[in-house]
């Protein structure tokens, strides 16, 4: 065994920084949610609507069982990410404000690019891969009209893949960009979490300054309404715009169905799949 290798490895292992990040994420996220609901009527109304929908869904045994199962696995995922991955990616050395903002942007957009590919080609019936994990993602799509808490109504395999991809994005980028400041990880993780939650929100406010929030929820609900929808990215709509998968309703779905029908006509298939 190469003791020098393990010595070097341990020197780069900062569990204290990871623990600070974990505590900071939970504390700041909780404080921000509490403050938003307390101060902003729009958030308070949305919270009430989503909580009511969640309570109704939790009365269904299958729904409650899925939520319970994922809550049990949650601590395991956190131990792996904050105990085995992030300690190798963090620093407390001072950094200029622009570096923090740049790192946050790069992490989120890097992750979103690869999540787009996973979501489109592994979780949906699209392209040459044919959606090999469509059966996993189908659990999440049982909620065709989701509420905020449906972000966690998901197959445990998808939970591990999603969080694993996010943690892997941070690790890979840290090898090229250097260790990320703890503040960067705290703010980025909260943004990652809150964006995913909001995408599932039952949301009605469509005026400034909430118009973009309405657009994000509306577009993701289009995705949930059918298994043939677009809008595969989760952080923004950039990659869907770039790759032609924006779905404002049925337009993208009809394109996919027409494409699959054309393929079926060429191959002589009787029942073309309508999935994407």
N, C-alpha and C positions, 0 to 999 in steps of 0.2 A: 504493500500500500504506500502510495506517495503522500507522506505527511505534509510536504510543502504545498501540495494541491489542496488538502483539507484545511491547512492553515490559511491559505489564500481565500478559500471559500468562506470560512468562518469570519474572516476579516471584512468580507463584503455582506455579511448577514446582520441586518440591523432590525432585530425583532422589536426593539423599543419604538422605532419610528413607525413600524407597522401597527403596533398597538395604539400609538397616538392617533394614527390615521383612522383606525377602526372606531375608537371612542369619539373622535371628532366628527366622523360621518354620522353616527347615530345621534349625537348631541345636537349638532348644528341642524341636521335635517329635521329632527323633532321640533326644535325651536322655531325654525322657519315655517313649518306647517302650522304650528300653533299660532304664530303671529299672523300668518296670511289669513287663516280662518277668522281670527279675532278682529282684524283690522279691515279686511277687504270683503264687502258684502258678496261680491261675485263668487269668490272662493268659498265663502260660508254657504251660499246657496247650493253650489255644485257639490260640496262635501255632503250636505244633507241628502241630496238626491241620490248620490252614489252610495252612501251608507244605507239608505232605505232599500235600494236595489240589491245590495250585498246581503242584507239581512234576509230578504225574501229568498234569495238563491241558497243561502246557507240552510234553509229549511229542507232542502233536497238532500237526502243522504249521500248520493254519489258526489255531489258538489262539495259537501262538507268533508267527505273522506279525502278528496283530492287536495283540498286546502290543508287538511291536517297532515297528510303525507308529506307535502312540500315544506311545511313548517318543521317537521322532524328532520328533514334533510338539510335545512338551512344552516344550522350550526356546523355541519360537516363541511359544507362548501366554504364557509367563512374560515374555518381552520386551515383548509388547504390553501386558500387564496392568501389570507393574511399571515399564515404561519410558514408556508413553503414557497410562495412566489414573490409577494410584494416586499418582504425583507431584503431581497436582493436588488430592489429597484428604487430605493428611497434614500433621500438625503435631507439634512436639516441645514445644509450650507446656504447662506444668503444668495438669493437670485434676483435679478432685476424684474420688475413687474411685467415687462413685455415678454420675458422668457416664460413666466408662469402662464400668461394668456396664450402664447404660441403653443406651449406644450399641451394645454387643455384642448385647444382646437385640433391639434394633430392627433392626439389620442382618440378623441371622439370620432373624427372623420375617418381615421385609419380603421377603427373598430367597425364603423358603420359600413364601410366598403365591403369588408369581409362578411359582416352579418348579412348584407344584401345578397351576396353570392350564396351563402348557406341557406338563407330563407327561401330564395327563389329556386335554387337547383337541388337542394337536399330535402326541403320541407314541402315543396310543391312539385307537381308533375310537369316539369319543364325541361327542355333541352336534352342533351345526350345522356344525362344521368338518370332522368326519369323519376326524380323524386323518391329516392330510396328510403327516406325517413318520413314520408307523408303520413304513415300510420302514427308516428310520434306526434307530429304537429296537428293531426286531426283532433286530438284531445282539446287543444286550445281553441280550435275552430268550432267546437260544440257551442260556444258562446257567440251566437251570431249577432247579438246586440249587447256588446259587453259594457260593463261598468268598470270603474277604476280598479277595483280589486281583482278583476278578471285577468289582470296582468300576471297574477300568480296562479291562475287556473291553467295548469300546464303539466305536461308529462315530466317526471323527474329527469329523464334523459335530456329533454330540451333545456331544462333549468341548468344542468351541468354543462351542456354545450354552450349556452348563451353566456353564462358567467365565466366559463373556461375560456371562451373566445375573447372576452373583455380583459381578463387577467393576462392572457397570452399576448394580447395587443400591447399592454403596458410593458410586459417583460421584454418582448422583441424590440420595441421602440427604445427602451432604456439601454439596450446593448449598442444602439447606434447614436442616440441623442444624449446619453449619460443619465445618471440617476435623476428621478423626478423629485421635486420638493414635496414634502408631506402636504402642504397646502394645495398644491396642484392636484394630488390624488383625492383629497377630501372634496374639493369643489367639483372635480370631474366626476367622481363617483356619485355625488348627489345629483348632478345634472343628468347623468346616465340613468339613474333610478327614477327620478321625477319625470323625465321625458317619457320613459316606458310606461309609467303609471298614467300620465296624462293622455297618452295616445288612446287609452281605453276609457277615458272619462266620458260620462254622460254630461255633455257640455252644451250650453245654449247661448252664451254671451258671444255676440258677433260684431261688437263695436270696439273701437280703439279704447284701451290698449290691449284688448283681448282677441283681436281678429285673427292673429296668427295661431293662437292657442286653439281657436275654433277650427281653423283649417287643418291643423294636425290631427285633432280628434275626429273630424269629419272624414278625412282621408283614410285614417286607420279603420274607422267603422265601415267604410266601403270595402276594405280588405276583409273584414270579418264577416260581412254580410253574405259572402259566397266564397267558395274555395277556388274560384276562377279569377279572383281579383288580383290587381297589381299592388303597388305601394309596399314593396318588400323591405325597404330601408326602415330604420326605427328612429334615428337621431334627427334626420332631416329628410326632405324630399329630393335632395340633390341627385342622388344616384338613380332614382326612378326617373327623374327628368332626363339625365344623361343617357340612360339605356332604354327609354321609351316605354316605361312601365307605369307611368302615372295613371291612376284610375279615379276619375271624378264621378263615377257612377257605373254605367254599364259599357262605356265605350271600349275600354281595354278588354273586358270580358268578351265582348262580341268579336273583337279582333282575334282573340285566342281561339274562340269556337270556330270562326271562319277558317283560320289557319289549320286547325286540326281536322276540320271537315275536308279541306283541300288535300291534306296528307292522306286521309282515309280513302278519298276518291282515287288517289293514285295507287294506293296499295290494295284497294278492294275491300277494306275493312268495313264491316257492317255497322258497328257501333263505335264511332270515334270518341275518344276520351275528351271531355271538355276541360280537364284540369290544366293549370299552368305550372 
